[in-house]
Amino acid sequence: MGHPTIYPTGVTVYNPEKCWNGFTIFQALEVGAVLMNMNGRENKVWKGVHGFPNKIFPGGYLMTSRGSRDGRYGVQDGLDLVQIDWDGNVVWKFDRNEYIEDPGIPGRWMARSHHDYQREGSTTGYYAPGMEPKTDSGNTLVLAHRNARNPKISDKQLLDDVILEVDWDGDIVWEWHCNEHFDEMGFREGPKNTLARDPNYRQTQPEGMGDWMHTNSMSVLGPNKWYDAGDKRFHPDNIIVDGREANIIFIISKATGKIVWKLGPDYDNSPEAKAIGWIIGQHHCPHDPARPARRRQHPYLRQRRLGRLLRAQPGFPHRRARRPARPLPRAGNRSRGHENRMAVHPHRSGLPRPDGLQPFLQPLHQRYAAPAQRQHPDHRGLRRARL
């Protein structure tokens, strides 16, 4: 089975009549946050940041992180969560989730943030008419980690997901711990047994930890037709969450902390679940707000609107990373002559071991780059790029 050795780079297909035209913000792993127009031209680069993910706010602000914890001691722990202006100045910061003292590294406060966060005003984290995130006030929901022990799940240390509500002063005013709601998730005895033996164990130092849920999205429901029809489970303040490793999507009551609605972890226990079919390893499950109809796209490509019109600045670096080799096909579909050396292998790139079966499911550059966000071009509050 042959493989191409030359891959096209840059923008390869662009049909303006069929696209949600705007700008894309993405994380270039070795560079920073890159703002790109529809032709693949860099409009702005915030160097040295490490967004997980990056999000653009009105006025040209960027929400991002400035680094991550040493992978020997943690798993996908962001050092902090910061809001910076167009020129890179920090205007808001959160890092006081936990004081960390790793061996050989000076102690410091860390946010341990990962995967998602939402600023008050925007219920989704992407563009929705009339729902813009605040930039000089408001609370922020942060998805973060804390280590925990829960014998109902496993006798091993757990890497637990927590949701923190942080005010403008950086103080935690509300928090929710995933492991404390294990009984509400409805796992069958077989999966419970599997979790007890191996809660998605990571060989960190000095003690390993089980990334048992691996939550990768979290957002406020916001206005919706279900609540308007009288279903209190869909209160606009409630939070919708998805856990990739458990194949579960659920809604948390902000008032009580209880899980009031869920889909999964099993998809054969009701006619409705059977009609949907098994959802495995999902990412990003927000609730579309009740607002005027708009063209539907994948959530990662349906983000907040940006600026009137950004003009490309000359002199920006135009880096084009080499695409990695294709991953191995799934077991049972391996073609004769397909050699293991063609598989994506993170260790060859100096990256930590991926989660679960990810090397078989998607290319490495998709796995380790923060999700790109497509921005709408008519946001009136964004500063125009200087020529």
C-alpha positions in Angstrom: 0.0 0.0 0.0 1.6 3.3 -1.1 1.6 6.6 0.7 2.1 10.0 -0.7 5.3 11.8 0.3 4.2 15.3 -0.6 1.2 17.0 1.0 -0.5 20.3 0.0 -0.1 23.0 2.7 -1.9 26.3 3.3 -5.5 26.8 2.1 -6.3 24.1 -0.5 -10.0 24.7 -0.9 -12.0 27.9 -0.4 -15.5 28.5 -1.8 -16.6 31.9 -0.4 -20.2 31.2 -1.3 -20.4 28.1 0.8 -18.3 29.2 3.8 -19.0 31.0 7.0 -16.5 33.7 6.1 -14.4 35.2 8.8 -11.1 34.4 10.7 -9.7 31.4 12.4 -7.7 31.4 15.7 -5.6 28.3 16.3 -2.6 27.2 18.3 0.7 26.7 16.5 2.4 24.5 19.0 5.9 25.9 18.7 4.8 29.5 18.0 1.7 30.7 19.8 -1.8 31.8 18.9 -2.3 32.5 15.2 -5.1 34.5 13.7 -5.6 33.6 10.1 -8.0 34.8 7.3 -9.8 32.7 4.9 -6.9 32.7 2.4 -4.5 31.3 5.0 -2.8 34.6 5.6 -1.6 35.4 9.1 -3.2 38.6 10.5 -1.9 38.4 14.0 0.4 36.2 16.1 0.4 36.2 19.9 3.8 34.6 20.5 4.6 32.4 23.5 1.1 31.5 24.5 -0.3 28.0 24.8 -4.1 28.1 24.4 -6.0 25.0 25.3 -7.9 26.3 23.5 -7.5 30.0 22.4 -10.6 32.1 22.2 -11.1 35.5 20.7 -13.2 38.1 22.7 -14.7 41.3 21.4 -12.2 44.2 21.3 -9.3 42.0 20.1 -8.8 40.3 23.4 -7.5 36.7 23.6 -8.2 34.2 26.3 -5.4 31.7 26.5 -2.8 30.1 28.7 0.9 30.8 29.1 2.2 27.3 29.5 1.5 23.8 30.9 2.8 21.7 33.7 5.7 19.3 33.3 4.2 16.1 31.8 6.1 13.9 34.2 3.9 15.1 37.1 0.6 16.0 35.6 -1.7 15.5 32.6 -2.7 18.4 30.5 -2.6 20.9 33.4 -2.5 24.6 32.3 -0.3 26.9 34.4 -2.8 29.7 34.2 -5.8 31.1 32.3 -5.2 34.7 31.1 -7.0 37.3 29.1 -4.6 39.4 27.1 -5.2 42.5 24.9 -4.1 42.9 21.2 -0.6 43.9 22.3 -0.2 40.9 24.7 -0.8 42.7 28.0 -2.5 40.6 30.7 -5.8 42.2 31.8 -7.1 39.2 33.7 -5.5 36.1 35.2 -6.5 33.0 37.2 -4.1 30.5 38.6 -5.1 29.9 42.2 -6.7 26.5 41.9 -3.9 24.6 43.6 -0.4 25.3 44.9 1.9 22.8 43.2 5.4 21.7 44.3 6.8 19.2 41.7 10.2 17.7 42.3 13.0 19.9 41.2 10.7 22.7 40.1 9.9 25.9 42.2 6.5 25.8 43.8 3.8 27.9 42.2 0.0 28.4 42.0 -1.6 26.7 39.0 -5.0 26.8 37.4 -4.6 23.2 36.2 -7.1 24.3 33.5 -7.8 22.2 30.5 -10.0 21.9 27.4 -12.7 24.5 28.1 -13.8 27.7 29.8 -16.6 30.1 29.4 -16.8 33.8 30.2 -20.1 35.3 31.4 -22.2 36.6 28.6 -21.4 33.8 26.2 -23.0 30.5 26.9 -21.2 28.6 24.2 -17.7 29.9 23.7 -18.4 30.5 20.0 -20.4 33.1 18.1 -24.1 33.4 18.8 -26.2 36.5 18.0 -26.6 38.8 21.0 -24.4 36.6 23.3 -21.0 38.2 23.6 -18.6 37.5 26.4 -17.8 40.3 28.9 -14.3 41.7 28.6 -13.9 43.9 31.7 -16.1 42.1 34.3 -18.1 39.0 34.9 -17.4 35.4 36.1 -15.6 32.7 34.2 -16.4 29.0 34.3 -13.1 27.0 34.2 -12.7 23.3 33.6 -9.8 22.1 35.7 -8.1 19.2 37.4 -7.6 18.1 41.0 -6.4 14.8 42.2 -8.8 12.7 44.2 -9.5 9.3 45.8 -12.8 7.6 45.6 -13.0 3.8 46.4 -16.3 3.6 44.6 -14.4 4.2 41.4 -10.9 2.7 42.0 -8.3 2.2 44.7 -5.9 4.2 42.5 -5.4 7.9 42.6 -7.8 9.8 40.2 -7.2 12.7 38.0 -10.6 14.3 38.7 -12.3 17.0 36.6 -13.6 20.0 38.5 -15.6 23.0 37.3 -14.7 26.3 39.0 -16.6 29.5 38.8 -14.1 32.3 39.2 -15.0 36.0 39.7 -13.2 39.0 38.1 -10.9 39.2 41.1 -9.7 35.6 40.5 -11.5 34.1 43.5 -13.3 30.8 43.3 -17.0 31.3 44.2 -18.5 27.9 43.2 -17.0 24.5 42.4 -18.2 21.0 41.3 -16.2 17.8 41.6 -16.9 15.0 39.0 -16.0 12.0 41.2 -18.5 13.0 43.9 -21.4 12.2 41.4 -20.2 8.8 40.2 -23.4 7.1 41.5 -25.6 9.5 39.4 -24.0 8.5 36.1 -25.5 5.0 35.9 -22.5 2.8 35.1 -23.3 -0.9 34.7 -21.3 -3.5 36.7 -19.1 -4.4 33.8 -17.8 -0.8 33.2 -17.5 -0.3 37.0 -15.2 -3.4 37.2 -13.1 -2.1 34.3 -12.8 1.3 35.9 -11.8 -0.2 39.2 -8.9 -2.1 37.6 -7.8 0.6 35.2 -9.3 4.1 35.5 -7.4 5.2 32.3 -4.2 5.1 34.3 -1.3 7.6 33.6 2.2 6.8 34.7 2.9 10.2 36.3 5.4 10.8 39.1 5.7 10.2 42.0 2.3 8.4 41.8 0.2 7.6 38.7 -3.3 8.8 38.3 -6.4 7.7 36.5 -7.9 10.1 34.0 -11.2 8.3 34.4 -13.7 10.8 32.9 -11.6 13.1 30.7 -14.1 15.9 30.4 -13.4 18.0 27.3 -16.2 20.5 27.1 -18.4 22.4 29.5 -20.7 25.3 29.0 -23.8 27.0 30.3 -27.0 26.0 28.6 -28.3 29.6 28.2 -31.8 30.4 26.9 -33.5 27.4 25.3 -36.9 26.1 24.2 -37.0 23.2 26.6 -36.8 25.5 29.6 -39.4 27.8 28.1 -41.7 24.8 27.7 -41.4 24.1 31.4 -38.6 21.6 31.7 -36.6 22.8 34.8 -33.7 20.4 34.0 -32.8 22.8 31.2 -32.5 26.0 33.4 -30.4 28.5 31.5 -27.8 28.5 34.4 -27.3 24.7 34.3 -24.1 23.4 32.8 -23.8 20.8 30.0 -20.7 18.6 30.1 -19.3 15.7 28.2 -16.9 13.0 29.4 -15.0 11.4 26.5 -13.7 8.4 28.2 -17.1 7.5 29.6 -19.1 8.3 26.4 -21.5 10.4 28.5 -23.1 13.8 28.1 -24.9 15.2 31.1 -26.4 18.4 32.5 -25.6 19.7 36.0 -28.0 21.7 38.1 -26.1 24.9 39.1 -28.4 25.2 42.1 -27.9 21.7 43.6 -24.9 20.3 41.8 -26.9 17.1 40.9 -26.9 15.6 37.4 -30.5 16.2 36.2 -30.2 14.9 32.6 -27.8 12.6 30.8 -27.2 10.7 27.5 -25.0 7.6 27.9 -22.9 6.0 29.1 -25.1 3.3 27.6 -27.1 3.7 24.4 -29.3 0.6 24.4 -31.4 1.3 27.5 -34.3 3.2 25.9 -35.9 3.5 22.4 -34.6 7.1 22.2 -31.0 6.1 23.0 -31.2 3.2 20.5 -32.4 5.6 17.8 -29.4 7.9 18.5 -26.9 5.0 18.5 -23.7 4.6 20.4 -21.6 7.8 20.8 -18.0 7.0 21.5 -15.2 9.4 22.4 -17.2 12.6 21.6 -15.7 16.1 21.8 -17.4 19.4 22.4 -21.1 19.0 23.2 -22.5 22.5 23.7 -26.2 23.4 23.6 -27.1 25.8 20.7 -28.8 28.9 22.2 -32.3 29.9 21.4 -31.5 32.7 18.9 -32.3 33.4 15.3 -31.6 30.6 12.9 -28.1 30.6 11.3 -26.1 28.4 9.0 -25.2 25.3 11.0 -21.6 24.2 11.1 -19.4 22.1 13.3 -19.1 23.9 16.7 -15.4 24.4 16.3 -16.1 26.2 13.1 -19.0 28.2 14.4 -17.2 30.6 16.8 -17.7 34.2 17.9 -17.6 36.9 15.4 -14.5 39.0 15.0 -13.9 42.5 13.8 -15.0 44.6 10.9 -12.1 43.7 8.7 -8.6 42.7 9.6 -5.9 43.5 7.1 -2.9 41.2 6.7 0.3 42.7 8.2 3.5 42.3 6.2 6.4 40.5 7.7 4.5 37.9 9.8 6.2 34.5 9.7 4.4 32.0 7.5 5.3 28.7 9.1 4.1 25.5 7.4 4.6 22.5 9.6 5.2 19.1 7.9 2.1 16.9 8.1 2.7 13.6 10.0 2.4 10.2 8.5 -1.1 8.7 8.4 -2.1 6.7 11.4 -2.7 3.0 11.3 -6.2 1.9 10.3 -8.4 0.2 12.9 -7.7 -3.4 13.8 -9.2 -5.7 11.2 -8.8 -3.2 8.4 -5.0 -3.3 8.1 -3.9 -3.5 4.6 -1.3 -6.0 3.5 2.1 -4.4 3.4 1.2 -1.5 5.7 4.2 -1.2 8.0 4.1 0.0 11.6 6.8 2.6 10.8 4.1 4.6 9.0 2.0 5.0 12.1 1.8 8.3 14.0 3.9 7.8 17.1 4.0 10.7 19.6 7.3 9.7 21.2 9.0 10.3 17.9 7.8 13.9 18.1 8.7 14.4 21.8 5.0 14.4 22.9 3.4 12.5 25.7 1.5 9.3 25.2 -2.0 10.0 23.7 -5.2 9.0 25.4 -6.8 5.7 24.6 -6.9 4.9 20.9 -6.3 8.4 19.6 -3.3 7.5 17.5 -5.6 5.2 15.4 -8.4 7.7 15.1 -6.9 11.0 14.0 -3.6 12.6 12.9 -1.2 13.8 15.5 -1.4 17.4 14.5 -5.2 17.3 15.1 -4.7 15.6 18.5 -2.2 18.0 20.0 -3.2 21.3 18.5 -5.9 23.3 20.2 -9.2 23.3 18.3 -9.4 26.0 15.6 -12.2 28.6 16.0 -13.9 30.2 13.0 -14.7 33.8 13.7 -17.5 35.9 12.1 -16.1 39.0 10.3 -18.6 41.7 11.4 -17.8 42.2 15.0 -17.7 46.0 15.5 -15.7 46.0 18.7 -12.5 44.5 17.4 -9.5 46.7 16.9 -8.3 46.9 13.3 -4.9 45.5 12.7 -2.3 48.2 12.2 -0.6 48.2 8.8 
